[in-house]
Amino acid sequence: QVHLVESGGGLVQPGGSLRLSCAASEFTFNYYVGKWYRQAPAKEREFDAGVVRGGGRTMYADTVRGRFTISTVNVRKTLYMQMNSMQVVETAVYYCKAVAISTNNEYWGQGTKVTVSS
């Protein structure tokens, strides 16, 4: 059974950095596309970044490219997103998602809240 648990959220000042983690149970990201999304209050969930098979092709939304970096560690059982130069508008709940490459089944974590504020 696939479980994803995010952590690392919190309060950060504008221009600051934060690293989010998404720990996978019972699987590694070798066979999944790992993605990070965010959902701000009263807005739809939107894509931030993705990585194929833990160490392959990476994808970024235009709004975060060059500031956010997605990666996997720990034998590809943990998905990270390093967020730099953060902006107030990036205050949101951040979710990780794993999409199975073979079946397209999707699994979501419970989310971790990030507040960008001075």
Buried (B, 14 or more C-beta within 10 A) or exposed (E): EBEBBBEBBEEBEEEEEBEBBBBBEEBBBBBBBBBBBBBBEEEEBEBBBBBBBBEEEBBBBEBBEEBBBBBBEEEBBBBBBBBBEBEEEBBBBBBBBBBBEEEEEEBBBEBBEBBBEE
